Amino acid sequence: MVGLCAAALFWTMNTQDPQRDPALEKANAAVRAAIPAAAADPERPLFHYHAPAQWMNDPNGPIFYKGWYHMFYQHNPYGDRWEHMHWGHARSRDLVHWEDLPIALWPSLSKGERHVFSGSVFPVEGGKPVAFYTSIGDGREPEQWIATTEDDDLLRWRKDPVRITQNIHGDKPLAEWRDPFLFNDFGLTYMLIGGGVDGKGIVGLYKATNPDLRHWQYLGPMFTHPDADVRNIECPNIAFVDGKWVLLVSVHGRVEAFVGELRNTQFVTEKRSVLADGSYASQLFQGVNGRTIHSAWVNTGGHKGWNGFLTLPSELRVRRDGTLLRVPVKELTKLRKGETKLGDTAVTGGLSLPQIGGESLELEMTLLPGSATKCGVRFRSGAIEVAYEPSSRQLSVPGRFVVLSEATVAKGVKLRIFLDRTTVDVYAADGEGSLIAHRENMKTAGDSVELFSDGGETKFRSLKAWRLAP
């Protein structure tokens, strides 16, 4: 559900406030007041989900429930910088068109709570979904709090008096203990929480000891990061994908993926990679037809009445050799508004494509570099470059790169590129590599698209393009 106002596209906002708490009404009013300025920014993405205004970061608690995808997220309703963490809320029928809803969770100041940090939403058998999140208060250790929804639209939430504290660890507390994530295995419910022990980044594993998820047992570290400089782990998620367990952790400004096995209470790594470089604080959830859907946060760095957005929803798969793949969800084709086929094109130097210019595009192609030393696509008068270097098999966007496997690129480099104003997402080699970059202060950059091939010829095979609009 997307509205059109003053030539700027933005998600519609359901302004119904079902909880009538003065603090919540103040927060929602602050967001509504900031919408016009945020929507006027010409560099704000059109089809990447973002809060209606102000700051957002980590996605929280995505869940498909009663025909809707719900997405919660870290949100500061009072400004476009990090502070005053609440849980924003949106829903979608198709992962593409989103309706903003009133803020779902906010700090209980009367109870000493200052921030509602990240967490997850989990369905309780025979009951309504529950939210687990890290509660931050002044002068105390982090605690894991629980809230239960009181309606099927997940608008009203009641915080539970039961809290999970550091006492669960005995005499070995976890540093930076936060970001609970729940999952099922063999009929049992488990929870992951990130943190650190003895200067090492770990993921703690907990088991629910009763069906209502109010009582838990600590089983110890399930995963210890192999790098000595990782002292704590944020936003751990796990899912069973194509016969393998996939564990995602956020460290040092990026999302790392580990594919392997769960043996008793230990995760055994078989393959490691960086997932969607350019993003952070991932979340995994199950979509329609059993798909494992991935979402993460992109920090824009700008302060224009808004800050931050989510990656395009993507499906995770595991190849037979254990390689983790990330591909766009099929629903994104709903954005296509007209196809241009250019077929096979040989380029030496540069070739402008005025017939496919625009602020929001999707391109598909296969690169056959030939004698070129570097080739790819340039957008916005060259300010955004998607480049491939055959000698190193390195694919890059501004500030990010991934190295593709030799076998994957042997018959050409398959690319699927999404341009959303000044944001570019690249999926390469059927999902083996994925990158995202957002550029700021590009008011003078045009809508040009150029193929380039430096140092020799490149064939651009099966080139197709679409204009995109929400």
Residue, then its C-alpha position, 0 to 999 in steps of 0.5 A: m500500500v503505497g501513497l503518492c504525495a508531492a511527487a514522492l512515493f512513501w509507504t502509507m501509515n495507519t495512524q490508529d493508536p490502539q494502546r492509548d499510552p501518552a508516551l506512545e502517542k507522543a512517539n507516534a506524533a513525532v514520527r508523523a510530524a517528520i514525514p513531509a521532510a523525510a519524503a521530500d529527500p530525492e535520495r531516499p529509496l523508493f522500494h527498499y523498506h524504511a521507517p516513515a521518518q526518523w532513524m531506523n536500524d535493525p529489523n526485529g521479529p519478522i513473522f508471517y502471521k494470519g496472511w501478513y508479513h510483519m516487520f518490526y525494527q529498531h526506531n528512534p521516533y524523535g530524531d534521525r540519529w540513534e537514540h530512544m530505541h522503540w520497535g517500529h512496525a509495518r506489515s505486507r501481503d507480499l514483502v514488496h508493498w508495506e503499510d506502516l503501523p503504530i509503534a509496537l513497543w516503547p520503553s517502560l520509563s516507570k520501570g527503569e527501562r530506557h531502550v527496547f533493543s533488538g529481538s524476535v517474535f515467535p508463535v506460541e503453539g495454541g496461543k498468540p505470538v510473543a516478542f522477546y527483546t533485550s531491555i536496557g535500563d540505567g544502572r543494571e545489566p541487560e535483561q531479556w523481556i517478553a511481551t505478548t500480543e493481544d490482537d491478531d494484527l499485532l498492534r497491542w502488546r502486553k509486557d510480561p512480569v517474567r524477565i530473563t536475567q544474567n542469573i541464568h548464567g550462574d557465575k559466568p555472565l555474558a558481556e554485551w548480552r543481547d538480541p534474542f532469537l528463537f527457533n525450533d528443532f525436533g519439537l523443542t524451542y531454543m533461543l540464541i543470544g549474542g555476547g562475549v565470554d572471556g574476551k571471545g565473541i560467543v552465541g549462547l544457547y538456551k532451551a525453553t523448559n515449559p510450553d509458554l516460553r517463560h522458563w529457560q535453561y542455559l546450555g552454554p556457548m553454541f558457537t565461538h567466533p574463530d577470530a581473536d579480535v571478535r570480542n562480542i557477537e550481535c544479532p545471531n540468527i539460525a535456520f535449517v536450509d536445504g539440509k544444512w544449518v545456517l548461522l548468521v552473526s553480526v560483527h565488525g560492521r558486517v554479517e557473517a554466515f556460517v554453514g554447518e551442522l548442529r551436533n548436540t548443543q554445538f554448531v560445527t562450521e563447514k563453510r564461512s562467508v560474508l552475506a550481503d556486504g554493505s548491510y548489518a544486523s540480519q534477521l531470518f524468518q520463514g516465508v510462504n512455501g517454507r522459504t527462508i527469507h533474509s533481511a538486514w539493515v543498511n546505515t545511510g549515514g545521512h541526516k535528512g529527517w530519516n536514516g537507514f533502510l532494509t535490504l531487499p527481501s531475499e531468499l537463502r539457499v544452500r548449494r550442494d557444495g555447501t555454499l550459501l546463496r542469496v537471491p531476490v524473492k520472486e515477489l520483487t518482479k511486481l515492481r517491473k513496469g516495462e521491459t527493454k531487451l538489448g540482447d547481446t552487446a559487445v563493448t570496448g570503452g563505454l556505451s551509453l544506454p539512454q533508452i533505459g535511464g531512470e532513477s529506479l531500474e532492474l538489469e539482468m545480464t551475463l558478462l563475458p570479459g574477453s580481453a577486458t581488465k575491468c567491466g560492468v555498469r555505471f549509473r548516475s554519471g559514473a558515481i555508482e559503479v558495478a565492476y568486475e575484474p577478471s584477474s581477481r574474480q572480484l565484483s565490487v560496488p562503492g566501498r564493498f567487494v566479493v570474490l566469486s569462485e572460479a567454477t561459477v564464472a567460467k561461463g560468464v558472470k551472471l548479474r542481477i542489479f537493482l538501482d533504487r535512486t542512489t542505492v544499488d543492490v547486486y546479486a551475482a552468480d545465481g546468489e553466490g555473491s551479493l553487495i549493497a551500497h548507498r551514496e549520499n549528496m548526488k543531487t547533480a548526478g543524472d539518470s544515465v546508464e553506461l556499460f563499460s569495458d576497460g582494457g579490451e572487449t566485453k560481451f554483455r549477453s542477454l541484457k534486459a532492463w526494467r523500470l521499477a515503481p512501487 
